[in-house]
Amino acid sequence: MTTAASHQPISTSAEPLVSVLIPAYNHERFIQRCLDSVLEDSYPAKEVVIIDDGSTDRTGERIAEWASRYGQQLRVEYVHQGQNRGVAATLNELAARAHGEFLRLGASDDYLLPGGLEAQVRYLQNHPRKRAVVGDSIVVDQYGNKLHDSGMRDLYHADKRLYRTDEGIRRAVIRHWAIGGPVALLRKSALETVDRWTEGLRIDDWDFFLRLAARDALGFIDLPVCAYRLHGNNMSRTRHTATRIVNLTESWRVARRSTELFDEPYRTLLKAQSHYISAKIAFLQKRSVLLSCHMLAYLSLLAASKVRLPPAGRLVEKT
């Protein structure tokens, strides 16, 4: 069963409206900080669209209480769904319900940092060819204590210099997806270009941003725009071997399916990455011969794509 509630008319500010989209699931400990951060950001033209995707804890109650308390200060649309549908399906529904020209992706266990909305809106206004822009994040623990100043650099060990050019962004998104947390702002019209989120995927962000990068439609600002929270239930940080294999297998399918989107040398680079993912699966399965075969194919395709190898000893998963 789905129920919905909304508060306040749409903003009449001269600034373009930003819809903050928040898929929420079993984050009763963190959801209030997430919602407070939207209210605290000084950007004047914003709304919150939030779906509780079948939570089994008190997440829905916390959202309803917050909307009742602050719904007169900004427009809030809250939907409760009785059955969990997954992040991709929830994001598609959130986007369909949004009124804004720009969509700010949120997450119910993370929170926005002040100034991020305005900086990203200004970037897209100044770069009309770009359909989306990502920023950096700080990394915090479950209590909100800062662990890292840069999620990209300190958590994922990314070379942020790559993100300065379209070519570099393509390479970075293909080889080392280093975006942690809800750091993206996109034009609502971008969803007509990339066909929204692929429902059924457990980890949907790489698939979505590969499609943007293939069209040189993704930009970057070197500014922390959110706090990415690490806690025991982060899907992308799991150490459970069987779950990692499932996630990596899904990433392999995304890589193989996405090769047709790219011209050379990026098509070959993505094929190389699919072998790299297969090598990690073989490593987790303790299949040494298969691991060696995939690494050989990976290195051969890297050479064919004429890109440099990653730093020795670095094996960073996207999932």
HUTAZI-V901558 format. One record per residue. N is the residue number from 1. PSI is psi as a letter, one per 40 degrees, with the letter a starting at -180 (NA if undefined). OMEGA is omega in whole degrees, 0 to 359 (NA if undefined). NEAR is the number of other ideal C-beta (glycine too) atoms within 8 Angstrom. Layout:
n->(N | N)
psi->(PSI | PSI)
omega->(OMEGA | OMEGA)
near->(NEAR | NEAR)
//
This chain:
n->(1 | 2 | 3 | 4 | 5 | 6 | 7 | 8 | 9 | 10 | 11 | 12 | 13 | 14 | 15 | 16 | 17 | 18 | 19 | 20 | 21 | 22 | 23 | 24 | 25 | 26 | 27 | 28 | 29 | 30 | 31 | 32 | 33 | 34 | 35 | 36 | 37 | 38 | 39 | 40 | 41 | 42 | 43 | 44 | 45 | 46 | 47 | 48 | 49 | 50 | 51 | 52 | 53 | 54 | 55 | 56 | 57 | 58 | 59 | 60 | 61 | 62 | 63 | 64 | 65 | 66 | 67 | 68 | 69 | 70 | 71 | 72 | 73 | 74 | 75 | 76 | 77 | 78 | 79 | 80 | 81 | 82 | 83 | 84 | 85 | 86 | 87 | 88 | 89 | 90 | 91 | 92 | 93 | 94 | 95 | 96 | 97 | 98 | 99 | 100 | 101 | 102 | 103 | 104 | 105 | 106 | 107 | 108 | 109 | 110 | 111 | 112 | 113 | 114 | 115 | 116 | 117 | 118 | 119 | 120 | 121 | 122 | 123 | 124 | 125 | 126 | 127 | 128 | 129 | 130 | 131 | 132 | 133 | 134 | 135 | 136 | 137 | 138 | 139 | 140 | 141 | 142 | 143 | 144 | 145 | 146 | 147 | 148 | 149 | 150 | 151 | 152 | 153 | 154 | 155 | 156 | 157 | 158 | 159 | 160 | 161 | 162 | 163 | 164 | 165 | 166 | 167 | 168 | 169 | 170 | 171 | 172 | 173 | 174 | 175 | 176 | 177 | 178 | 179 | 180 | 181 | 182 | 183 | 184 | 185 | 186 | 187 | 188 | 189 | 190 | 191 | 192 | 193 | 194 | 195 | 196 | 197 | 198 | 199 | 200 | 201 | 202 | 203 | 204 | 205 | 206 | 207 | 208 | 209 | 210 | 211 | 212 | 213 | 214 | 215 | 216 | 217 | 218 | 219 | 220 | 221 | 222 | 223 | 224 | 225 | 226 | 227 | 228 | 229 | 230 | 231 | 232 | 233 | 234 | 235 | 236 | 237 | 238 | 239 | 240 | 241 | 242 | 243 | 244 | 245 | 246 | 247 | 248 | 249 | 250 | 251 | 252 | 253 | 254 | 255 | 256 | 257 | 258 | 259 | 260 | 261 | 262 | 263 | 264 | 265 | 266 | 267 | 268 | 269 | 270 | 271 | 272 | 273 | 274 | 275 | 276 | 277 | 278 | 279 | 280 | 281 | 282 | 283 | 284 | 285 | 286 | 287 | 288 | 289 | 290 | 291 | 292 | 293 | 294 | 295 | 296 | 297 | 298 | 299 | 300 | 301 | 302 | 303 | 304 | 305 | 306 | 307 | 308 | 309 | 310 | 311 | 312 | 313 | 314 | 315 | 316 | 317 | 318 | 319)
psi->(h | h | i | i | i | i | i | i | i | i | i | e | i | e | i | i | h | h | h | h | h | h | h | h | h | f | f | d | d | e | d | d | d | d | d | d | d | d | d | d | h | e | h | d | g | i | i | h | h | h | h | h | g | f | i | e | a | f | d | d | d | d | d | d | d | d | d | d | d | e | e | e | d | i | h | h | h | h | h | h | h | e | h | h | e | i | d | d | d | d | d | d | d | d | d | d | e | i | e | i | d | i | h | h | h | i | h | e | e | a | i | i | i | h | e | d | d | d | d | d | d | d | d | d | d | e | g | e | d | i | e | i | h | i | a | a | i | i | h | i | a | e | e | e | h | h | d | i | d | h | d | d | d | d | d | e | f | i | h | e | d | d | e | e | i | d | d | d | d | d | d | d | d | d | d | g | h | f | h | h | i | g | e | h | h | i | h | d | e | d | d | d | d | e | f | a | i | h | i | e | i | d | h | e | d | d | d | d | d | d | d | d | d | d | e | f | e | h | i | h | h | g | h | h | e | i | h | h | h | h | i | e | e | h | d | e | e | i | e | h | d | d | d | d | d | d | d | d | d | d | d | d | d | d | d | d | d | e | d | e | d | i | i | i | e | d | d | d | d | d | d | d | d | d | d | d | d | d | d | d | d | d | d | d | e | f | g | d | d | d | d | d | d | d | d | d | d | d | d | d | d | d | d | d | e | f | i | i | i | i | h | h | e | h | g | h | i | e | NA)
omega->(180 | 174 | 183 | 175 | 178 | 183 | 171 | 174 | 177 | 182 | 176 | 179 | 177 | 178 | 176 | 183 | 174 | 174 | 177 | 185 | 184 | 169 | 186 | 177 | 175 | 179 | 182 | 180 | 191 | 191 | 181 | 178 | 177 | 182 | 177 | 183 | 176 | 179 | 184 | 180 | 188 | 179 | 193 | 188 | 184 | 173 | 176 | 172 | 188 | 177 | 169 | 190 | 175 | 180 | 178 | 175 | 184 | 179 | 181 | 179 | 180 | 179 | 181 | 178 | 181 | 180 | 178 | 183 | 189 | 184 | 176 | 183 | 174 | 181 | 179 | 170 | 183 | 179 | 173 | 178 | 184 | 183 | 180 | 182 | 181 | 187 | 185 | 179 | 180 | 178 | 178 | 178 | 177 | 180 | 179 | 181 | 186 | 177 | 190 | 171 | 179 | 179 | 177 | 182 | 178 | 174 | 191 | 176 | 178 | 177 | 182 | 174 | 183 | 177 | 183 | 181 | 182 | 181 | 182 | 176 | 181 | 179 | 182 | 175 | 181 | 181 | 187 | 179 | 181 | 179 | 181 | 177 | 176 | 174 | 178 | 177 | 160 | 180 | 180 | 176 | 185 | 180 | 181 | 178 | 183 | 176 | 183 | 176 | 182 | 177 | 181 | 185 | 191 | 181 | 184 | 175 | 181 | 171 | 185 | 178 | 178 | 186 | 180 | 183 | 177 | 179 | 180 | 178 | 178 | 181 | 182 | 182 | 180 | 192 | 189 | 181 | 192 | 182 | 179 | 178 | 183 | 187 | 188 | 166 | 179 | 173 | 178 | 179 | 179 | 182 | 174 | 181 | 187 | 173 | 175 | 183 | 182 | 183 | 182 | 177 | 176 | 180 | 194 | 191 | 181 | 178 | 183 | 185 | 170 | 180 | 176 | 182 | 180 | 179 | 184 | 186 | 185 | 177 | 184 | 168 | 183 | 184 | 176 | 184 | 177 | 171 | 180 | 188 | 174 | 177 | 190 | 186 | 177 | 181 | 186 | 183 | 184 | 174 | 178 | 190 | 182 | 179 | 178 | 179 | 177 | 180 | 180 | 177 | 175 | 178 | 178 | 179 | 177 | 180 | 181 | 181 | 187 | 184 | 184 | 180 | 190 | 168 | 175 | 5 | 187 | 177 | 178 | 178 | 179 | 174 | 176 | 181 | 179 | 176 | 177 | 177 | 178 | 178 | 178 | 176 | 179 | 177 | 180 | 179 | 180 | 178 | 191 | 180 | 179 | 176 | 181 | 180 | 181 | 177 | 177 | 178 | 178 | 182 | 180 | 180 | 175 | 178 | 181 | 180 | 175 | 173 | 181 | 179 | 174 | 177 | 182 | 175 | 182 | 180 | 186 | 182 | 171 | 189 | NA)
near->(4 | 7 | 6 | 8 | 10 | 8 | 9 | 9 | 5 | 7 | 11 | 4 | 7 | 3 | 8 | 9 | 14 | 16 | 16 | 12 | 14 | 14 | 14 | 14 | 11 | 8 | 13 | 11 | 5 | 12 | 15 | 8 | 9 | 17 | 14 | 10 | 12 | 13 | 9 | 8 | 13 | 7 | 10 | 7 | 10 | 16 | 16 | 13 | 12 | 16 | 14 | 14 | 13 | 10 | 13 | 4 | 7 | 7 | 15 | 10 | 8 | 11 | 15 | 11 | 8 | 12 | 12 | 7 | 6 | 11 | 11 | 5 | 6 | 12 | 13 | 14 | 13 | 13 | 13 | 12 | 13 | 6 | 5 | 7 | 8 | 11 | 9 | 12 | 10 | 13 | 14 | 11 | 10 | 15 | 12 | 6 | 8 | 12 | 7 | 12 | 7 | 15 | 14 | 15 | 11 | 13 | 10 | 14 | 11 | 14 | 11 | 17 | 11 | 7 | 10 | 14 | 14 | 10 | 12 | 15 | 14 | 8 | 13 | 15 | 8 | 6 | 9 | 6 | 5 | 11 | 12 | 15 | 15 | 11 | 15 | 13 | 16 | 14 | 14 | 12 | 9 | 8 | 5 | 8 | 6 | 7 | 8 | 10 | 7 | 12 | 17 | 13 | 12 | 10 | 11 | 11 | 8 | 10 | 5 | 11 | 6 | 11 | 10 | 6 | 7 | 6 | 6 | 11 | 15 | 13 | 12 | 14 | 12 | 12 | 9 | 9 | 9 | 11 | 12 | 12 | 12 | 11 | 13 | 11 | 14 | 12 | 10 | 12 | 7 | 12 | 11 | 4 | 11 | 11 | 6 | 8 | 12 | 10 | 8 | 5 | 12 | 8 | 12 | 12 | 8 | 13 | 12 | 11 | 15 | 14 | 13 | 14 | 13 | 11 | 9 | 9 | 12 | 14 | 11 | 11 | 11 | 7 | 9 | 13 | 15 | 15 | 15 | 15 | 15 | 10 | 8 | 4 | 6 | 10 | 8 | 8 | 6 | 9 | 5 | 6 | 7 | 6 | 8 | 13 | 11 | 9 | 14 | 14 | 9 | 12 | 13 | 12 | 8 | 12 | 13 | 9 | 7 | 13 | 11 | 6 | 7 | 13 | 4 | 7 | 9 | 13 | 11 | 11 | 16 | 14 | 12 | 14 | 12 | 12 | 13 | 11 | 12 | 11 | 12 | 11 | 12 | 12 | 9 | 10 | 8 | 5 | 8 | 7 | 6 | 10 | 11 | 8 | 8 | 13 | 11 | 8 | 10 | 13 | 9 | 8 | 13 | 11 | 7 | 9 | 12 | 5 | 9 | 3 | 6 | 7 | 4 | 5 | 4 | 7 | 5 | 8 | 7 | 8 | 10)
//
